[in-house]
Amino acid sequence: MQSSRRIYFSYSQIYQISHAFPIYRRAGGTFLVRNLKQYLQFKKYTRGLKNSDDPWTLLRTPPVSIFDTRRAIRFPGVLVSSSAYDLHPANRRIKTIYTGHGSGDKPYRGRHMYERMAAFDYHFITGPKNLQKLKDKGLDLPPERLVPIGNMRFDDYVNGVFDRRREAERLGIRDTGRRNILYAPTWQWGRGSLLRLALRFGREVLHDGNLIIRPHSHDRRHLPKLKRAVKQERLTHIYFSNPSNLAADDTMADFAASDILVADETSSVCYEYLITGKPVILIPTRFEAVHQMPAALKIQSVARHWDAERPLADQIREVLEGHERNAPAYRALRERCFYHNDGCSTQRALDFITQLFEEDL
């Protein structure tokens, strides 16, 4: 297997690509998938995302090859992975970088995941919260293997790539005079609230809000059922975003369209949403298997908790009215959790990869 670019990307679930995709958009590269099923899924969800200078590919997707990274890697280059794969220790001619795929407090399931993470040559670190998660699981990696770049997914938002009106049109929002509420629950691992609360929230914001429902990628299979239920109840002003559809439903694009986030407190989006400066309402989950974090790195220290005894619309109104007063606390939490936030995190990652090429490859 050869590539003139020598940058490769690997992942486990399709939504995880977004954590390394900023590098691909700037530098190109080849995505590695393990089997035909993953190959077909990649083709489905990345249609039209090919860089203009890439060679022609079916459906204009980024270059992709079937290669199981658990095998011995005998081709040179840099492998950027958003998932903790088993890496073959022998005959490995490639430098490996782990990006991870979330900023929330849910740990990975199984000690083996952290052992896999430790096998990577380097880790791109988004901030102090990222470091605390590693330390909480006993991953005391030497400083030279930790590369503090910030969150690459923030760059486009900070640099003004997304336009609120355009993203509202993408979602199909008709009444732009309403406030846009992004509801982004997590999945079963984290006690996600999607099936329990999605329709209830739709009813409670019906009169003055647009509800954008963005489930976790593991729960995207529930979207057809929810759409049918919305139609049967004749609920209006409800819109859906598929987190696996990378070409159409970018996370940051949904952030730009929204005025407020409602999410399970165990969801990563609670922390990523901090880049917007907009308020958050947290849904308590009573999920106890979380990373141990100091209060200074917890979204619970600044965001309001949802009150199940009161209509969501009333709580949204109160939070938005009081946000000017609370905004400094949100900004301070963002700076404590993430490095830089200056729109240049991808450039820092590329500078480091270039350095690897110059020194070792």
N, C-alpha and C positions, 0 to 999 in steps of 0.2 A: 504493500500500500504506500503510495507516494502522494505528496501534495506540495505545490510550490509555496503555499502559505505557511505550512507547518504549525498552524494553530488549530487545535481540535477542541470540540465541545462534547461533553457527555452529560446525561441526566437520567433520572429514573421515571419521573412523571412529566408529561408535556408542559404543564404550567411552570415547571422549574426553569425552563429555558429562559424565561424573562430575566432571571437574575444574572445571566451572562450575556444576554443578547446585545447589550450596548457595546460590548467588545466586538462582536461579529459585525455590527453595523459600521464600525469605524475601521476594522482591520481585516474583515473577511475571515475565512476559515471553513472547516468541515465539521459537520455534526456526526457523531458516531451513535448508532442505534444497535441494539443487541439482536434484533430479529425482524422478520418480515412484518409482524403485527405492529411493532413500534415504528417501522419504516413507513407503513401506510398511514398511521396516525400522524406522523410528522408531516407527510405530504398533505394531509387533510387540513391541518390547523396552521400551517405556515405558508399557505398559498399567497403568492404575490410579495413575499418579504425578502426576496433575493436582492442582494446588492447589485447595482447597475453594471458594475465591472466584472461580476461573476460570469462564468460560462453558462450557456443555456441549460436549464434544468426543467424537467417536467413540472408543470403548474407554477413555474417561476418561484420555486422554493429555494432556500439556501442549500448549498451542496451537502449531501448526506450519504453516508456509507454504512453498511452493516458490518460491525466489528464489535465483538464482545470484549470490553476492556478488562475482563477478568483473565483473559489470555495474556501471554507474554507479549509486551509491546516492543517491537523491534524496529519501529520507525522513529526517527528523531522529531523533535518539536516540543510544543507546550500543550498540555491537556488541561483545559479549564472545565471543572466539573461542579455542578450545582447539587450533586447527590453523592453520598458516601458509598462508593463502590468498593468491592474487594479489588485491590490492585495486585497483580502478579508480581512477586518480588524479584523474579529472575529475568535477566535479559531486558530490563526496562531502560530504554534509551531516551525516554521522554521525561521532561520536568512536569510535575503535576501541581495544580493549584485548585484549592477548594474554595468555592464561594458561599456554599450553603444556600438555603432557599426560604429564609424567613427571619423576622425579627421578634417574634412573639415569645411567650414564656413556656410553650409546650416543649418538652424534651423529645428527642427521637426515641422510638420504642426499641429497647434492647441495648444492652451494653456493647454488643458487637458493632453497632453503628458508630460509637465513639472510638472504638479501636480502629475502624476503617478510616475515620477522619484523621486519626493520628498518623496514618501511613502516607498522607499527602506531603509533598515537599514543602509547600507553602500554603498559607491561608490568607485570602483577602479579607481584611477585618473592616466591618462597617462602622464600628465604634465601641465605646466602653461596655455597652450592653452585650454586644457580641462576645467580647472578652470574658465578661462575667459568666456567660453561658458555658464557655469552654472550661473555665475554672471550676464551676459548680459540678461538672462531671469529671473533674480530676485531670483534665487535659492541660498539663503544665508545659506547653510547648516553648522552646527557646525563642527569644525575641527576634532572632534573624529569620525565623520561619513565619513570622506574623507581619503582614504588610498592611499598614493602616491607610486604606484608600477612601473610606466613606462608602455611601450607598450609591452604586452606579445607576440604579433605577430612578434616583431623584434628579439626575442631571437634566433630563428633558423637561421636567416640571419647573425646575429652577430657571432654566433657560428659555421659558416661555413657548415651548413647542406646541402646547395644547391650548386650544381656544374653547372657552366655555360654551359659546353658542354652537360652534361646529360639533362639539361632542354631544350636546343635547340633541342636535339633528340626527347624529349617528344612532343614538338610542331610540329615536322616533318620538321624542317628547314634543307634544303638540302645544300645551299651554305653558309658555315660558314665563308667565307671570307668577307661577307658583314656586315655592321653595322646593329644591331637589334633595331628597333624602336617600342616601346610599346605605342600603342594608346589606352587610357583608358578613354573614355568620361563618363560623368554622365548621368542621365536620365532626364525625363521631368521636375521633380522638381529640378531645377538648370539649365534649358535650355540646355540640353545635345545636342551634335553635331553629334551623331552617324550617323543618316540617311543623314545628310547634308554633312558630310565631309569624311566618311570612304572611299568611292570609289575614291574621289578626291585625298586623301592622297595616296591611292594605286597606282594611276597613276603617282603621282609626285615623288615617291621614287622608282619607278619600276627599274631604271637602276643601282642603287647602294645600295639599302637597302632592308632588310626584314621587313615587317610591321606585327606586332602582334596586332590584334584587340581584345581587351578585353572590352566588353560593361559592363555597370552596370547590376546587376542581374535582375533588373526590365525590362531591354531591351533584355534579352537573347532570347526572342521570335523572335527577328529580325534576329538572326544568320542564320537560313535556307535561308531567303530571300537574305541576303548579300552574302552568299556562292553561291547561284544561279547567282547573278549579277556578281560576280567575274569570275565565269566560263563563262558566256555569253560574257563578255568583253575580255576574255582570258588574264586576269591579272595574273601575276605570282609573286611568293615570298610574298604572303599574307597568313597569318596563323591566326587561331582563337582560343581563349581561353574562356571557359564558366565559369563565376565566380560562378555558382551554383554547378559545378561539383567539390566538395571539394576533392574527392579522386584523381583527375588528374590535376586540374588546380589551384593550390594554388597561391595566390597573390604574395607571396614572391618568389616563384619559377619563376614566370614570370618576377619579378624584376631582379632576378639573370641572366636570359637569355638576358636581354636587355642592351643597351648602353645608351639610352636616353628615357625619357618619354615625350609624347605629350598628354595633357589632358585639359579638361575644368577647368577653374580656380575655379569652385565651387566643384570640385571633391575631396573627401578625399584622393585619392591616391597621389595627389600632395604633401601632407604633409608626408604621410607614405613613399613615395619614398625617402625622405631625408635620410633614414637610409642607402641607397646605396652609398651616396656621388656622385651620377651621376647627370647630368643636367636635367632640366625640361623646356619645352616650353609650355606656357599657352595659351589656346584659350579663348579670352574674351567672356563673356556670356551676359553681361548687365543684370544680375540677381541681383536685388537690395535687396531682402528679405533675407539678410545674417546677421550673427552675427557681431556685432560691435567689431572690433579687433584693438589694437594698431598696428602701422606699424611694430614694432619689432616682431610680431607674424604672419605676413602675407607673404605668398609665393611670392606675387607680388613684395616684396622688393628685391628679389634676382634673380628670374627667368625671362626669356625673354618672351615677348608676341609675339604670332604668327602674322605675317603680311599677311593678306589675298591677298595682291597684288603680293606676291612673291612665287615662288615654295618652298614647304616645304623642299625639299632636300637641297636647298641652305642654308636655315636657320639652318637646322640640322648641316651641315658642319661647319658653322660659330660658332655655340654654342659649338660644341665639340672641335674645335680648340682653343677656348678661355676659356675652362673650368678650366684648371690648374690655371689660374689667378683668377677665380671666386669661386673655390672650398672652400676656407676658409669662404666665406660668407654663403655658403650652410651649412657647418658644424656648424657655429655659430647659424644659424636659427634652425637647428635640436636641438641643446642644449637648446635654448630658449623655444622651443615648447614641448619637451619631457624630462621626468626625466630619469636619469641613462644611458640608451642606452648601457648597459654593458653585455647583454645576460642573465641577472638574474631576469628579471621581473616576470616570472612565479614562480620562487622560492619564491619571496617576497609574491606573492598571496597565495601560498600554506602555507607559514609560518603563514599568517594571518588567513587562514581558520583553520589551526591546533590550533591556539590560541582560536578561537571561540569554537571549540570542547572541548577544555580543560576547558574553563571558563564557558560556558553556556549550553552545550548540553550533 
